[in-house]
Amino acid sequence: MLDTARRVLRSSIDAIAHEVAAGTTIIGLEPSCTAVFRDELPMLFPDDDVAKRVSDSFMTLGEFLASRDVDLPQLTATALLHPHCHQDAVIGMTGEEQVLANMGIEIQ
C-alpha cells in the first residue's frame, strides 16, 4: 500500500503546493489526516523539499488558535478532554489544552 500512499500524497502535495508556497497555513480538522501530513508524508518523501514545506504547514485548529492572539470567549466550565488516538500519539494535545485553558475551561 506504500505505492498507493505515495501516489495519493503526491497528488495532494501538487494540489496545495501553491498555497503553501504563498504562506498559507493548512488547518487539519481530522486528526488522523493531519497526522498523515505531519508524520507520514515526510517519511515517504524524505528528500522532497516541497513535501517538507507541506508537512510543516499543517496545524490542528487548537495549534492555530494557540499560536495567535485570538480573543476567545471566557467560559466557567469543566470539560473532560478525550483526545483522538492519532492526535495524542503523533501530534499531541498542547494546542487544544492551551486554547481551553485560555478560555477558562478546567480540563480533566
trRosetta pair geometry for C-beta under 8 A, 3 or more apart (Angstrom, degrees):
i j d omega theta_ij theta_ji phi_ij phi_ji
1 4 5.1 -53 -161 41 59 116
1 5 6.0 64 141 -26 79 101
2 5 5.4 -50 -144 37 36 114
2 6 6.3 38 155 -20 66 103
2 44 7.2 -174 -163 -122 92 109
3 6 5.8 -52 -148 36 31 111
3 7 6.4 32 153 -19 64 106
4 7 5.7 -55 -148 36 31 112
4 8 6.3 26 157 -14 67 107
5 8 6.0 -57 -144 40 29 106
5 9 6.0 22 159 -13 65 113
5 40 7.3 -78 175 154 135 131
5 44 6.3 -127 119 -110 111 154
6 9 5.9 -61 -141 44 26 107
6 10 6.0 32 158 -25 64 106
6 44 5.5 -163 -92 175 82 124
6 45 7.5 132 -134 -60 90 90
7 10 5.8 -51 -145 31 26 112
7 11 6.7 27 153 -18 59 104
8 11 5.8 -55 -156 34 32 113
8 12 6.6 31 148 -17 65 106
9 12 5.3 -52 -147 38 39 113
9 13 6.1 44 153 -23 69 101
9 36 7.5 -146 -95 156 113 111
9 40 7.9 -136 -86 113 149 101
9 41 5.7 179 -160 -114 137 87
9 44 6.2 91 58 87 160 147
9 45 7.3 -150 120 -23 130 122
9 51 7.7 49 148 -128 115 114
10 13 5.6 -48 -146 34 32 114
10 14 6.3 32 155 -18 64 106
10 45 7.9 135 -83 -75 79 134
11 14 5.8 -55 -148 38 29 110
11 15 6.3 30 153 -23 63 109
12 15 5.6 -57 -146 34 31 113
12 16 6.5 -7 167 9 66 109
12 37 7.8 -113 130 -94 142 106
12 54 7.8 126 121 178 92 150
13 16 6.9 -83 -148 50 22 84
13 17 5.7 43 162 -58 67 103
13 41 7.7 143 -72 -154 108 122
13 45 7.6 36 -67 -11 157 170
13 48 7.7 -9 -155 143 162 141
13 50 6.0 97 178 125 118 109
13 51 5.6 -42 -113 -93 142 73
13 54 5.3 -117 -123 -27 81 165
14 17 6.0 -29 -131 -3 25 119
16 19 5.0 -52 -167 40 72 116
16 20 5.9 72 135 -23 88 101
16 26 6.6 37 178 -85 149 137
16 54 6.3 105 89 -128 110 111
17 20 5.7 -57 -146 40 34 110
17 21 6.1 37 155 -22 68 106
17 50 5.3 -5 -127 -169 121 121
17 53 7.8 77 -139 83 75 118
17 54 6.6 -60 -94 -70 66 113
18 21 5.6 -50 -144 36 31 114
18 22 6.5 29 154 -17 62 107
19 22 5.7 -61 -153 38 31 110
19 24 4.1 -49 169 44 90 142
19 26 7.3 94 112 -70 128 97
20 23 7.8 76 -179 -52 32 11
20 24 6.2 -84 -81 57 33 85
20 26 7.1 -31 -82 -28 92 113
20 50 7.7 118 82 -165 138 74
20 53 5.2 127 149 131 129 103
20 54 5.2 -94 -68 -93 166 62
20 57 4.6 -120 -125 -35 101 160
21 53 7.3 55 -76 135 59 151
24 57 6.9 47 93 -168 62 133
25 57 5.8 -167 -131 -174 43 80
25 59 5.8 -13 -178 16 115 120
25 64 6.3 138 136 -114 144 111
26 37 7.4 -76 98 143 138 165
26 54 7.6 17 5 -165 147 69
26 57 4.9 70 10 123 98 102
26 58 4.9 -36 80 -96 106 62
26 59 7.2 144 77 21 53 68
27 58 7.9 135 -104 -154 17 57
27 59 5.8 -36 -106 75 63 84
27 60 7.2 49 -158 179 75 17
27 61 5.5 65 -172 -82 121 66
27 64 5.3 -28 -102 -36 112 153
28 31 7.3 112 125 -99 111 27
28 33 5.6 -161 -160 96 118 93
28 34 3.0 156 100 -84 150 100
28 37 6.6 -176 -66 35 144 131
28 58 5.3 22 -20 -164 118 106
28 59 7.2 170 19 76 82 30
28 60 6.3 -52 68 -96 84 52
29 34 7.8 156 29 -45 18 117
29 61 6.3 37 -104 -35 71 116
30 33 4.3 55 84 17 107 114
30 34 6.6 170 81 -14 52 87
31 34 5.5 -56 -141 39 33 112
31 35 6.1 37 158 -24 67 105
31 60 7.0 11 -101 -107 79 117
31 83 7.9 123 -110 179 168 79
31 84 3.9 154 43 80 153 147
31 86 4.8 154 129 77 100 102
31 87 3.6 -71 -147 -49 137 104
31 91 6.7 -129 -152 21 95 138
32 35 5.5 -48 -146 34 33 117
32 36 6.9 45 150 -27 61 96
32 84 6.9 -117 -39 156 78 131
32 86 4.1 127 -94 6 67 163
32 87 8.0 -83 -54 -38 48 73
33 36 5.6 -43 -156 22 37 115
33 37 7.1 25 152 -8 63 102
34 37 6.0 -61 -156 41 36 105
34 38 6.0 21 153 -10 71 115
34 58 5.6 165 -151 168 80 124
34 59 7.9 -41 -150 114 127 12
34 60 6.0 70 180 -80 171 76
34 86 7.8 140 62 121 82 120
34 87 7.3 36 69 -94 123 88
34 91 6.4 14 115 -66 117 148
35 38 5.7 -62 -134 47 31 104
35 39 5.2 -11 179 16 71 120
35 40 7.2 61 133 -6 71 98
35 86 4.2 -116 -11 167 156 114
35 87 6.8 -129 -56 -77 113 46
35 89 7.8 38 -128 75 144 90
35 90 4.1 90 -135 70 111 155
35 91 6.0 -111 -88 -33 83 103
36 39 7.0 -65 -115 53 12 83
36 40 4.9 -39 -151 41 55 122
36 41 6.4 79 145 -38 64 90
37 40 7.6 -10 -42 52 14 81
37 41 5.0 15 -144 -15 41 138
37 54 6.6 -102 -161 136 107 93
37 55 5.6 -177 162 -115 72 60
37 58 4.4 121 107 -45 128 160
38 41 7.3 77 7 27 11 108
38 42 8.0 -24 166 -1 29 109
38 55 5.9 121 -118 -166 33 85
38 58 5.3 -122 -64 82 88 129
38 90 6.5 130 87 146 118 116
38 91 6.1 72 75 -90 163 95
39 42 7.4 -86 -175 35 17 96
39 43 7.1 0 152 -7 58 117
39 90 4.7 -77 -44 -157 147 127
39 91 7.9 -110 -38 -59 112 71
40 43 5.6 -66 -152 41 39 111
40 44 6.0 30 157 -17 75 110
41 44 6.0 -63 -144 39 27 105
41 45 6.3 -25 172 29 66 106
41 51 5.6 -162 162 -177 100 101
41 54 6.6 -101 159 94 154 109
41 55 4.7 -171 85 -83 124 107
42 45 6.7 -77 -131 65 27 74
42 46 6.5 65 166 -101 66 55
42 51 6.5 155 -96 131 52 104
42 52 6.0 67 -112 -103 102 68
42 55 4.8 9 -48 -68 99 173
43 46 6.6 7 -145 -67 27 92
44 51 7.7 -127 80 -171 82 151
45 48 3.8 -35 165 26 112 130
45 51 3.7 68 94 34 140 176
45 52 7.8 -133 104 -41 101 66
48 51 3.8 57 96 12 117 115
48 52 6.6 170 94 -16 62 82
49 52 5.4 -51 -149 34 36 115
49 53 6.5 35 154 -18 67 103
50 53 5.7 -52 -149 36 34 109
50 54 6.4 35 151 -19 65 104
51 54 5.6 -52 -147 37 32 113
51 55 6.3 36 153 -21 65 105
52 55 5.7 -54 -149 36 30 113
52 56 6.2 26 155 -16 64 109
53 56 5.7 -56 -143 41 31 110
53 57 6.3 36 155 -29 64 107
54 57 5.8 -57 -151 28 30 114
54 58 7.4 35 154 -30 61 98
55 58 6.3 -54 -164 14 34 111
59 63 4.2 -132 -169 88 101 120
59 64 4.6 126 112 -58 133 84
59 67 7.3 -76 -148 8 155 139
59 95 7.5 132 -178 -92 98 169
60 63 4.6 98 51 6 79 101
60 64 7.0 -142 92 -5 42 87
60 87 6.8 67 -90 -134 144 121
60 91 6.2 105 -35 158 124 150
60 95 5.5 159 71 68 111 143
60 96 6.8 -49 122 -47 139 97
61 64 5.6 -54 -148 37 33 114
61 65 6.3 27 157 -14 67 107
61 95 7.9 160 88 129 41 129
61 96 7.9 58 78 -88 79 87
62 65 6.0 -57 -143 40 29 105
62 66 5.9 25 159 -17 65 113
62 93 7.5 -1 96 -164 163 55
62 94 7.9 154 127 88 121 47
62 95 3.4 128 120 117 91 97
62 96 3.4 -72 -106 -69 162 60
62 97 7.6 66 -179 10 141 45
62 98 7.1 125 173 49 99 86
62 99 5.0 -128 -142 2 80 132
63 66 5.8 -59 -140 41 27 110
63 67 6.1 23 160 -20 64 113
63 91 7.9 -102 -40 175 134 117
63 94 7.5 55 -93 81 84 87
63 95 3.4 -95 -70 -81 52 159
63 96 8.0 -31 -38 -35 60 63
64 67 6.1 -65 -149 35 24 107
64 68 6.8 -2 160 -1 60 114
64 95 7.4 61 13 -171 44 143
65 68 6.3 -77 -150 45 30 98
65 70 5.3 -64 -157 28 80 153
65 72 7.3 70 178 -73 125 124
65 95 7.1 116 53 175 79 102
65 99 4.9 50 96 -102 126 128
66 94 7.5 -166 108 126 174 79
66 95 4.3 -149 12 -145 137 74
66 96 8.0 -88 -37 -40 127 21
66 98 4.2 71 -123 86 128 131
66 99 5.4 -100 -65 -54 88 84
66 102 7.6 170 -112 -10 75 140
67 95 7.5 -32 -27 -122 87 112
72 99 6.8 157 -91 -165 163 81
72 102 5.8 86 45 114 140 108
72 103 4.9 -84 131 -87 128 91
73 103 6.4 31 82 -143 59 105
74 103 6.1 179 -118 -169 38 56
74 104 4.8 54 -161 1 81 137
75 103 5.4 13 25 152 94 104
75 104 5.6 176 62 73 48 103
75 105 5.6 17 79 -69 108 90
76 104 6.0 -48 -83 136 49 126
77 104 7.5 92 27 107 70 85
77 105 5.1 -18 73 -120 91 85
77 106 7.2 -154 103 28 43 77
78 105 7.1 143 -110 -170 20 71
78 106 4.5 -28 -109 71 76 105
78 107 7.9 177 -159 -77 62 15
78 108 6.2 35 177 -15 102 113
79 100 6.4 -105 49 -156 137 136
79 105 5.2 8 3 174 116 123
79 106 7.2 155 20 77 65 52
79 107 6.0 -26 70 -109 88 59
79 108 7.0 -174 90 25 38 80
80 108 5.1 -39 -102 75 63 101
81 93 7.0 117 152 -177 133 147
81 96 7.1 145 -151 126 131 120
81 97 7.1 58 -160 -92 175 80
81 100 7.0 -128 -79 -4 130 171
81 107 5.0 -3 -12 -156 128 105
81 108 7.0 158 12 67 78 44
83 87 5.4 -130 -177 84 101 107
83 88 3.9 115 113 -64 136 105
83 93 5.0 -97 -94 -73 132 129
83 96 7.8 155 -103 59 94 150
84 87 4.3 75 65 12 97 109
84 88 6.6 -173 80 -11 45 87
85 88 5.8 -57 -144 38 28 111
85 89 6.1 15 163 -10 65 114
86 89 6.0 -63 -140 45 27 103
86 90 5.6 -15 176 16 68 119
86 91 7.4 45 132 3 71 102
87 90 6.8 -70 -122 53 18 84
87 91 4.8 -45 -150 49 61 117
87 92 7.3 -85 162 46 71 15
87 93 6.5 80 135 -76 108 76
88 91 7.8 6 -22 54 12 75
88 92 7.2 51 -144 -112 32 29
88 93 6.3 -1 -102 -37 68 107
92 95 7.8 106 101 4 88 81
93 96 5.0 -60 -168 50 77 112
93 97 5.3 80 130 -28 92 104
94 97 5.8 -61 -144 39 26 110
94 98 6.2 26 159 -21 65 108
95 98 5.8 -57 -148 35 28 110
95 99 6.4 26 156 -17 64 105
96 99 5.8 -53 -147 35 31 110
96 100 6.4 28 156 -15 65 107
97 100 5.9 -57 -147 40 30 108
97 101 6.1 28 156 -17 65 110
97 107 6.0 -54 -135 -22 84 172
98 101 5.7 -58 -145 40 29 110
98 102 6.1 31 156 -21 65 108
99 102 5.7 -55 -147 36 28 113
99 103 6.5 23 154 -16 62 108
100 103 5.8 -61 -152 38 32 109
100 105 4.3 -75 -179 69 86 122
100 107 5.5 87 109 -66 139 112
101 104 7.7 61 -179 -62 33 15
101 105 6.8 -94 -78 60 27 71
101 107 6.8 -57 -66 -11 83 115
